[in-house]
């Protein structure tokens, strides 16, 4: 749990707590998620949330799609 009362849902090491196309992604550089070449698919948290805020940073290549939904 973060000091601001928020709960971190990604541990920065692996896909513990996540489901979906986890085999198509990798964790790099101490906590960044990267889609493997020619792969993709949706990642979902195993826990469902009804009321939440999200804070994230992302970097996209030209014509990239963050797919955040």
C-alpha positions as CSV (number, residue, x, y, z in Angstrom):
1,X,0.0,0.0,0.0
2,X,1.3,3.4,-0.9
3,X,1.7,6.2,1.7
4,X,-1.1,8.2,0.1
5,X,-3.7,5.6,0.7
6,X,-3.6,4.2,-2.8
7,X,-2.9,0.6,-3.5
8,X,-0.3,-0.4,-6.1
9,X,-1.6,-3.1,-8.4
10,X,1.7,-3.7,-10.3
11,X,4.7,-4.9,-8.3
12,X,7.2,-4.0,-11.0
13,X,8.6,-7.6,-11.1
14,X,6.1,-9.9,-12.6
15,X,2.4,-10.4,-13.5
16,X,1.3,-11.5,-10.0
17,X,-2.3,-10.3,-9.7
18,X,-2.9,-10.0,-13.4
19,X,-4.5,-12.2,-16.0
20,X,-5.1,-12.2,-19.8
21,X,-2.3,-12.2,-22.3
22,X,0.5,-12.1,-19.7
23,X,2.7,-14.3,-21.9
24,X,2.7,-11.6,-24.6
25,X,4.3,-9.0,-22.3
26,X,7.6,-8.6,-20.3
27,X,8.8,-6.6,-17.4
28,X,11.9,-4.6,-18.2
29,X,14.0,-1.8,-16.7
30,X,13.0,-2.3,-13.1
31,X,9.2,-2.1,-13.6
32,X,8.2,-1.1,-17.1
33,X,5.8,-3.3,-19.1
34,X,6.7,-3.9,-22.7
35,X,4.7,-5.8,-25.4
36,X,6.8,-8.6,-27.0
37,X,7.5,-8.1,-30.7
38,X,4.5,-9.1,-32.9
39,X,2.4,-9.8,-29.8
40,X,-0.4,-8.0,-28.0
41,X,-3.6,-8.7,-26.2
42,X,-5.4,-7.4,-23.1
43,X,-4.1,-7.5,-19.5
44,X,-6.6,-7.4,-16.7
45,X,-6.2,-7.3,-12.9
46,X,-7.5,-10.4,-11.2
47,X,-9.3,-8.2,-8.7
48,X,-12.3,-6.2,-9.9
49,X,-12.5,-2.5,-8.8
50,X,-15.6,-0.4,-8.7
51,X,-14.2,3.0,-7.8
52,X,-10.6,3.8,-8.6
53,X,-8.1,6.3,-9.9
54,X,-5.2,5.4,-12.1
55,X,-1.8,7.0,-12.3
56,X,0.6,5.8,-14.9
57,X,3.3,6.9,-17.4
58,X,3.5,5.4,-20.8
59,X,5.7,5.8,-23.9
60,X,4.4,4.9,-27.3
61,X,6.2,4.5,-30.6
62,X,4.9,6.4,-33.6
63,X,1.4,5.2,-34.4
64,X,1.3,3.3,-31.1
65,X,-1.9,2.5,-29.2
66,X,-1.9,2.6,-25.4
67,X,-5.1,0.5,-25.2
68,X,-5.9,1.8,-21.8
69,X,-9.6,1.1,-21.1
